[in-house]
Amino acid sequence: MLVVMQRRLGVLGTQVIKLGIGYGAVAAMILSYSVNKSILWMLIDGWFSWLYIIFYALFRS
């Protein structure tokens, strides 16, 4: 029983992490394009995802 629960939680945890990273990348790309109007910067900031969002929140007010 314990092994089954660990496997289910492992799969669920992996799915949540994938969704969180994907959402952060999309949010960073949209924010970056609206500010910079550059596809190159949009892709770079999408790669750094949550780091760009935190940077934007702290330093671009």
N, CA, C and O atoms as CSV, one atom per row, in Angstrom:
chain,resi,resn,atom,element,x,y,z
A,1,MET,N,N,0.817,-1.195,0.000
A,1,MET,CA,C,0.000,0.000,0.000
A,1,MET,C,C,0.859,1.257,0.000
A,1,MET,O,O,0.555,2.217,-0.708
A,2,LEU,N,N,1.927,1.257,0.787
A,2,LEU,CA,C,2.802,2.424,0.884
A,2,LEU,C,C,3.504,2.697,-0.444
A,2,LEU,O,O,3.669,3.852,-0.835
A,3,VAL,N,N,3.915,1.643,-1.132
A,3,VAL,CA,C,4.596,1.799,-2.419
A,3,VAL,C,C,3.647,2.403,-3.450
A,3,VAL,O,O,4.056,3.264,-4.230
A,4,VAL,N,N,2.409,1.976,-3.466
A,4,VAL,CA,C,1.420,2.509,-4.404
A,4,VAL,C,C,1.205,3.997,-4.148
A,4,VAL,O,O,1.146,4.774,-5.101
A,5,MET,N,N,1.086,4.412,-2.898
A,5,MET,CA,C,0.882,5.821,-2.564
A,5,MET,C,C,2.100,6.651,-2.961
A,5,MET,O,O,1.945,7.768,-3.456
A,6,GLN,N,N,3.299,6.130,-2.755
A,6,GLN,CA,C,4.500,6.862,-3.133
A,6,GLN,C,C,4.569,7.052,-4.646
A,6,GLN,O,O,4.958,8.118,-5.122
A,7,ARG,N,N,4.201,6.042,-5.386
A,7,ARG,CA,C,4.205,6.159,-6.842
A,7,ARG,C,C,3.186,7.182,-7.312
A,7,ARG,O,O,3.481,7.989,-8.194
A,8,ARG,N,N,1.991,7.160,-6.736
A,8,ARG,CA,C,0.957,8.122,-7.126
A,8,ARG,C,C,1.368,9.541,-6.765
A,8,ARG,O,O,1.185,10.450,-7.573
A,9,LEU,N,N,1.906,9.752,-5.599
A,9,LEU,CA,C,2.338,11.079,-5.197
A,9,LEU,C,C,3.525,11.550,-6.032
A,9,LEU,O,O,3.643,12.739,-6.331
A,10,GLY,N,N,4.393,10.635,-6.405
A,10,GLY,CA,C,5.527,10.995,-7.252
A,10,GLY,C,C,5.075,11.490,-8.616
A,10,GLY,O,O,5.599,12.485,-9.118
A,11,VAL,N,N,4.114,10.812,-9.218
A,11,VAL,CA,C,3.579,11.230,-10.515
A,11,VAL,C,C,2.837,12.549,-10.379
A,11,VAL,O,O,2.994,13.435,-11.220
A,12,LEU,N,N,2.041,12.693,-9.345
A,12,LEU,CA,C,1.294,13.931,-9.131
A,12,LEU,C,C,2.241,15.091,-8.891
A,12,LEU,O,O,2.033,16.175,-9.437
A,13,GLY,N,N,3.264,14.893,-8.097
A,13,GLY,CA,C,4.242,15.947,-7.832
A,13,GLY,C,C,4.969,16.370,-9.095
A,13,GLY,O,O,5.223,17.558,-9.296
A,14,THR,N,N,5.303,15.425,-9.937
A,14,THR,CA,C,5.973,15.731,-11.201
A,14,THR,C,C,5.061,16.536,-12.110
A,14,THR,O,O,5.523,17.473,-12.762
A,15,GLN,N,N,3.790,16.201,-12.172
A,15,GLN,CA,C,2.848,16.939,-13.009
A,15,GLN,C,C,2.675,18.364,-12.505
A,15,GLN,O,O,2.608,19.293,-13.309
A,16,VAL,N,N,2.604,18.555,-11.213
A,16,VAL,CA,C,2.452,19.892,-10.655
A,16,VAL,C,C,3.687,20.727,-10.956
A,16,VAL,O,O,3.569,21.903,-11.302
A,17,ILE,N,N,4.847,20.147,-10.833
A,17,ILE,CA,C,6.079,20.880,-11.126
A,17,ILE,C,C,6.135,21.267,-12.603
A,17,ILE,O,O,6.526,22.388,-12.927
A,18,LYS,N,N,5.758,20.377,-13.486
A,18,LYS,CA,C,5.758,20.700,-14.913
A,18,LYS,C,C,4.788,21.822,-15.211
A,18,LYS,O,O,5.113,22.717,-15.991
A,19,LEU,N,N,3.612,21.806,-14.619
A,19,LEU,CA,C,2.641,22.870,-14.848
A,19,LEU,C,C,3.141,24.201,-14.294
A,19,LEU,O,O,2.951,25.244,-14.920
A,20,GLY,N,N,3.767,24.171,-13.143
A,20,GLY,CA,C,4.283,25.400,-12.549
A,20,GLY,C,C,5.382,26.016,-13.383
A,20,GLY,O,O,5.404,27.232,-13.567
A,21,ILE,N,N,6.279,25.219,-13.884
A,21,ILE,CA,C,7.363,25.730,-14.720
A,21,ILE,C,C,6.801,26.245,-16.034
A,21,ILE,O,O,7.236,27.291,-16.517
A,22,GLY,N,N,5.868,25.555,-16.611
A,22,GLY,CA,C,5.259,25.996,-17.871
A,22,GLY,C,C,4.523,27.309,-17.712
A,22,GLY,O,O,4.634,28.185,-18.569
A,23,TYR,N,N,3.776,27.462,-16.634
A,23,TYR,CA,C,3.048,28.699,-16.393
A,23,TYR,C,C,4.010,29.864,-16.196
A,23,TYR,O,O,3.771,30.959,-16.704
A,24,GLY,N,N,5.086,29.636,-15.470
A,24,GLY,CA,C,6.071,30.691,-15.238
A,24,GLY,C,C,6.729,31.145,-16.526
A,24,GLY,O,O,6.950,32.339,-16.726
A,25,ALA,N,N,7.042,30.203,-17.399
A,25,ALA,CA,C,7.671,30.545,-18.672
A,25,ALA,C,C,6.720,31.346,-19.555
A,25,ALA,O,O,7.126,32.326,-20.179
A,26,VAL,N,N,5.472,30.938,-19.607
A,26,VAL,CA,C,4.486,31.662,-20.416
A,26,VAL,C,C,4.262,33.062,-19.859
A,26,VAL,O,O,4.208,34.028,-20.620
A,27,ALA,N,N,4.135,33.181,-18.558
A,27,ALA,CA,C,3.935,34.497,-17.943
A,27,ALA,C,C,5.133,35.411,-18.204
A,27,ALA,O,O,4.955,36.593,-18.501
A,28,ALA,N,N,6.341,34.879,-18.097
A,28,ALA,CA,C,7.548,35.672,-18.357
A,28,ALA,C,C,7.616,36.102,-19.815
A,28,ALA,O,O,8.016,37.230,-20.105
A,29,MET,N,N,7.237,35.233,-20.725
A,29,MET,CA,C,7.290,35.573,-22.144
A,29,MET,C,C,6.280,36.658,-22.491
A,29,MET,O,O,6.592,37.572,-23.254
A,30,ILE,N,N,5.087,36.568,-21.948
A,30,ILE,CA,C,4.071,37.592,-22.207
A,30,ILE,C,C,4.500,38.924,-21.616
A,30,ILE,O,O,4.398,39.958,-22.276
A,31,LEU,N,N,4.969,38.911,-20.402
A,31,LEU,CA,C,5.422,40.130,-19.737
A,31,LEU,C,C,6.599,40.744,-20.483
A,31,LEU,O,O,6.635,41.957,-20.693
A,32,SER,N,N,7.552,39.928,-20.879
A,32,SER,CA,C,8.731,40.409,-21.591
A,32,SER,C,C,8.360,41.022,-22.932
A,32,SER,O,O,8.877,42.082,-23.286
A,33,TYR,N,N,7.484,40.384,-23.679
A,33,TYR,CA,C,7.113,40.929,-24.985
A,33,TYR,C,C,6.332,42.227,-24.847
A,33,TYR,O,O,6.499,43.137,-25.659
A,34,SER,N,N,5.487,42.324,-23.834
A,34,SER,CA,C,4.723,43.559,-23.652
A,34,SER,C,C,5.619,44.723,-23.259
A,34,SER,O,O,5.300,45.872,-23.567
A,35,VAL,N,N,6.728,44.456,-22.590
A,35,VAL,CA,C,7.652,45.509,-22.179
A,35,VAL,C,C,8.665,45.819,-23.279
A,35,VAL,O,O,8.878,46.988,-23.603
A,36,ASN,N,N,9.296,44.790,-23.861
A,36,ASN,CA,C,10.419,44.983,-24.778
A,36,ASN,C,C,10.045,44.983,-26.258
A,36,ASN,O,O,10.795,45.526,-27.070
A,37,LYS,N,N,8.929,44.401,-26.627
A,37,LYS,CA,C,8.509,44.241,-28.028
A,37,LYS,C,C,9.591,43.554,-28.862
A,37,LYS,O,O,9.846,43.938,-30.004
A,38,SER,N,N,10.217,42.542,-28.281
A,38,SER,CA,C,11.290,41.812,-28.953
A,38,SER,C,C,11.093,40.311,-28.757
A,38,SER,O,O,10.956,39.827,-27.634
A,39,ILE,N,N,11.081,39.592,-29.872
A,39,ILE,CA,C,10.916,38.146,-29.793
A,39,ILE,C,C,12.154,37.495,-29.181
A,39,ILE,O,O,12.034,36.525,-28.432
A,40,LEU,N,N,13.344,38.019,-29.491
A,40,LEU,CA,C,14.566,37.463,-28.919
A,40,LEU,C,C,14.549,37.570,-27.390
A,40,LEU,O,O,14.823,36.587,-26.701
A,41,TRP,N,N,14.233,38.745,-26.859
A,41,TRP,CA,C,14.169,38.908,-25.403
A,41,TRP,C,C,13.032,38.079,-24.804
A,41,TRP,O,O,13.144,37.585,-23.683
A,42,MET,N,N,11.941,37.930,-25.553
A,42,MET,CA,C,10.835,37.102,-25.070
A,42,MET,C,C,11.305,35.661,-24.859
A,42,MET,O,O,10.973,35.045,-23.846
A,43,LEU,N,N,12.069,35.126,-25.803
A,43,LEU,CA,C,12.559,33.755,-25.678
A,43,LEU,C,C,13.580,33.614,-24.554
A,43,LEU,O,O,13.561,32.634,-23.809
A,44,ILE,N,N,14.472,34.600,-24.436
A,44,ILE,CA,C,15.478,34.564,-23.363
A,44,ILE,C,C,14.801,34.637,-21.999
A,44,ILE,O,O,15.123,33.855,-21.104
A,45,ASP,N,N,13.863,35.573,-21.834
A,45,ASP,CA,C,13.174,35.709,-20.556
A,45,ASP,C,C,12.264,34.523,-20.264
A,45,ASP,O,O,12.048,34.185,-19.100
A,46,GLY,N,N,11.726,33.885,-21.302
A,46,GLY,CA,C,10.949,32.662,-21.115
A,46,GLY,C,C,11.815,31.528,-20.594
A,46,GLY,O,O,11.358,30.696,-19.810
A,47,TRP,N,N,13.070,31.499,-21.031
A,47,TRP,CA,C,14.010,30.478,-20.556
A,47,TRP,C,C,14.268,30.639,-19.060
A,47,TRP,O,O,14.355,29.648,-18.334
A,48,PHE,N,N,14.391,31.892,-18.593
A,48,PHE,CA,C,14.652,32.154,-17.175
A,48,PHE,C,C,13.366,32.223,-16.348
A,48,PHE,O,O,13.435,32.273,-15.120
A,49,SER,N,N,12.238,32.227,-16.969
A,49,SER,CA,C,10.875,32.213,-16.427
A,49,SER,C,C,10.699,32.934,-15.091
A,49,SER,O,O,10.609,34.162,-15.075
A,50,TRP,N,N,10.649,32.223,-13.993
A,50,TRP,CA,C,10.314,32.835,-12.700
A,50,TRP,C,C,11.358,33.843,-12.253
A,50,TRP,O,O,11.023,34.793,-11.546
A,51,LEU,N,N,12.613,33.663,-12.644
A,51,LEU,CA,C,13.644,34.643,-12.292
A,51,LEU,C,C,13.334,35.995,-12.918
A,51,LEU,O,O,13.512,37.031,-12.277
A,52,TYR,N,N,12.868,35.995,-14.178
A,52,TYR,CA,C,12.515,37.254,-14.837
A,52,TYR,C,C,11.302,37.891,-14.168
A,52,TYR,O,O,11.266,39.110,-14.000
A,53,ILE,N,N,10.324,37.106,-13.790
A,53,ILE,CA,C,9.130,37.651,-13.141
A,53,ILE,C,C,9.493,38.295,-11.804
A,53,ILE,O,O,9.002,39.378,-11.488
A,54,ILE,N,N,10.335,37.650,-11.030
A,54,ILE,CA,C,10.781,38.211,-9.742
A,54,ILE,C,C,11.593,39.479,-9.980
A,54,ILE,O,O,11.403,40.472,-9.278
A,55,PHE,N,N,12.497,39.462,-10.960
A,55,PHE,CA,C,13.280,40.643,-11.309
A,55,PHE,C,C,12.368,41.803,-11.704
A,55,PHE,O,O,12.555,42.932,-11.251
A,56,TYR,N,N,11.386,41.514,-12.549
A,56,TYR,CA,C,10.455,42.554,-12.999
A,56,TYR,C,C,9.670,43.138,-11.823
A,56,TYR,O,O,9.483,44.352,-11.740
A,57,ALA,N,N,9.221,42.287,-10.930
A,57,ALA,CA,C,8.444,42.753,-9.773
A,57,ALA,C,C,9.289,43.608,-8.832
A,57,ALA,O,O,8.776,44.559,-8.243
A,58,LEU,N,N,10.564,43.290,-8.682
A,58,LEU,CA,C,11.404,44.012,-7.733
A,58,LEU,C,C,11.974,45.310,-8.306
A,58,LEU,O,O,12.054,46.311,-7.593
A,59,PHE,N,N,12.368,45.309,-9.568
A,59,PHE,CA,C,13.152,46.423,-10.090
A,59,PHE,C,C,12.454,47.273,-11.137
A,59,PHE,O,O,12.969,48.339,-11.473
A,60,ARG,N,N,11.334,46.871,-11.663
A,60,ARG,CA,C,10.652,47.657,-12.687
A,60,ARG,C,C,9.277,48.072,-12.199
A,60,ARG,O,O,8.272,47.453,-12.548
A,61,SER,N,N,9.235,49.093,-11.413
A,61,SER,CA,C,7.937,49.529,-10.881
A,61,SER,C,C,7.452,50.815,-11.487
A,61,SER,O,O,6.376,51.297,-11.132
